[in-house]
Amino acid sequence: NKSNSIMQGGAWKEAEVQEDENEEEGPCHWHWSDQLYRRTVFLHEDKTTVTFNRSGSYGCVAIRGSKQLRQNMEHYFEVEMCAPFHGQARMVGLGMKQTRLQSSAFDFHPLMGRDQTSWGLNYTGMTCHAGDSHKYAEIDLERVSNIKIGVHYDGYYGLLSFDVNGHACGVAFNNIVTSLELYPMVCVSSGNTTVTLLHSFSSVLSLKSLCRGVIRMQLQCDEDADKLPIPSNLKSFLRCCSTVHKCKC
């Protein structure tokens, strides 16, 4: 093992990174998969930038990461979406191998979150899974020309969190079955839309993170952490990603 850092909730933290003989060099340990190329998805040479629906949109399309997110590890990746923003189907998150990557013609509903095989967050701050949508983050689209969304998946406790433009937004989904074969995913329905993968990292969970997970599973809300007889910095560490809450970005 070697020491490295991965992003969690908009802040770098130290972690033990597992060595992988196939691990990519540079800021991305994996890239977008080129094995599922289709006419509606153009994967650029760097394999981190993908353009959807270059000749016009006829439905929703998606692309997945080149590597499965391993169980009992934590994973982080960050994507950048650029204006103009319209439609509801520009989403990022996780999906299983059987999650559809192409909708029917003129079906512009998001591929991610429409069933139980995927979990996603769109650029308006809505999360979606199994056909249910919920407001998760307040994103002021009038003040930004691009949006950076970070995705943190805890493959030990089955927790999925997001950060938007560097602001941690807490746990969006919990109780994800960690034995599932999960992949990073992005889906888009708008025409000539580019999404760039900025970072992707995976690491084994540190003992500190494992202990936090055990404790925070017993907490009902952030206030419960404040009642514990521990130093204030540890209380802040416990509150991080302990509950689902809205953030303003």
Buried (B, 14 or more C-beta within 10 A) or exposed (E): EEEBBBBBBBEEBEBBBBEEEEBBEEEBBBBBBEEBEEEBBBBEEEBBBBBBBBEEBBBBBBBBBBBBBBBEBBBBBBBBBEEEBEBBBBBBBBBBEEBBBBBEEEBBBBBBBBBEBBBBBBBBBBBBBEEEBEEBBBBEBEEBEEBBBBBBBBBBBBBBBBBBBEBBBBBBBBEBEBEBEBBBBBBBBBBEBBBBBBBBBBBBBBEEBEEBBEBBEEBEEBEBBEEEEEEEEBBEBBBBBBBBBEBEB
